[in-house]
């Protein structure tokens, strides 16, 4: 039997608190930060693209241990 479990991780892109006009990303699980960007990005899209790479890595690790 196949059981489907939704991915508990979420990618969030937010305006940078340290650098106005730039964006940071973070990956959370149960509202706790698992990983976050080490630098800010000039656009929301660039931040999301970089965060998506990390999100896919975490998702692959999560799926391999289930």
Helices and strands as residue ranges (DSSP letters): E 9-15, E 23-29, E 32-36, H 44-65
